[in-house]
Amino acid sequence: MASPGTLTLVSTKDEDPASLPVVPARHPWRWVGVVFVLVLAAQFVHGLVTNPAWDWPTFARYFTARSIITAVGTTILLTVLGTVLGFALGIVVAVLRLSKSPFLRAVGWTYIWAFRSIPLIVQLLFWFNISYLYQRLSLGIPFGPEFVSFETMELISPMGAAVLGLALHQAAYAAEIVRSGVISVDRGQLEAAASLGIPRFRQFRRIVLPQAMRSILPNAANEVISLFKGTSVVSVMAIGELFYQVQVIYGRNARVVALLMVATVWYIVLTTLLSVGQHYVERYFARGDRR
Amino acid sequence: MIEVLGVHKSFGSLEVLRGVSLEVTAGEVVVVLGPSGSGKSTLLRTINHLEKVDRGFITIDGELIGYRRRGGKLHELKEREILKQRKDIGFVFQNFNLFPHLTALENVAEAADLATAREFLGRVGLADKAGSYPRQLSGGQQQRVAIARALATRPKVVLFDEPTSALDPELVGEVLDVMRDLARSGTTMVVVTHEIGFAREVADRVVFIDQGVIVEEGAPADVLDHPVHERTRAFLSKVL
């Protein structure tokens, strides 16, 4: 006999236990949460539409203006150059950090230490003002005769200084991301490659890097996205990227909010594209993972 | 063919090999038995220089592995030269160590050209799995791909480090079959294993190693059925 409050699991004679309907657990608090968030979202959207201070007509006028599109192009160019050069140098620094030579390891470590210690904006201003420090750059024998020399101002334009600064900064972070990916690859993989007599460089390129990519990619995508938005720092060097251009325009017409929204929406759109790209690249490198 | 002479190896304060000498002639199949931690895997890994030795040396066809003798000293070889020597020594790992991002065929082709890779994949009976990734294969199939890969450099000797220990019991047979065929075709093999049946049937010689030294060696029938040494008897009574 079942006492009150307990369940009887044994069915009576004319009942088929397999036919009993299953009632899913109910989650009333989830619905409370959904309603709460939906109301907040509705208020926000309502505000966006009805509050004239957002100034959507101005937004629409500038969103695809030629000067803005050009600035978006510059932002993309800075991102691409910063990423490609930064990761190329980052891989080299990561290899130094993983080297068997204590000297090369120290060189890699020092690079990362230095460029992670200096704030990006400070570094950028240094490059921008490099011609105060060194007016001429020349190639020649150290402490000996010079073969060619350049005016620093001509060699390093503001754009060049920006790319240099972003790439050097990015390389320090890229190096650590690449290194973390490489050390996540199972030791047995290297032993297998070594036992087959595969040359060191080929081991790295064919065996280690493709597997390291699995854990490098999500972090690298983070870096690319943060670099993409980080290019706005370059506005201190009066380079016509998106954020600088927006500041110039609202400095003229005082439509601050509308123009900040122009920049915001462009950043959101392009970040979304990067995220979609990340999805497909990750899928490619996961190809050995399919069943 | 292979000559191991007075090899010592320590990891920190732990002396894993304490003067091991072993000779393997061409075409011979030597099975190495021993309790876990006895140094048998380390011995195998010193033969292709995955582990450096502290003392003693190893030669294959008279060529020193990992070192060059100049005057009274052994000079360590450059990595590139060691990698070249390893092409003469196939190695099959306990955990297969296939490259997971490459197909079976690409795995074998890392060590050889595509035609050779296809040939060896066929020899282990997996020609139809050429396009499969390691994860799509059973453990037994993965180990057979690994054997094909080890053979693809056409090594003088193939070393097997507990090749069936990571497999489900019903998959052990297919791997041992491949190894048996290899032995019959005259491949020189050194096999570390716990498969006593395989040792009895295929080995030309069984070597029993314990606490870093070779305790006993001889024909399988002698060592396995009439062990002389007490430690061999104790070990066999546990695994048979």
Interface residues (C-beta under 8 A of the other chain):
Chain A: D186 G188 Q189 E191 A192 A193 A194 S195 L196 G197 I198 P199 R200 R206 I207 P210 Q211 F285 R287 G288 D289 R290 R291
Chain B: N48 L50 E79 R80 L83 K84 Q85 R86 K87 I89 G90 F91 F93 N95 N97 L98 F99 P100 H101 L102 E110 A111 Y133 P134 R135 Q136 A146 R149 A150 T153
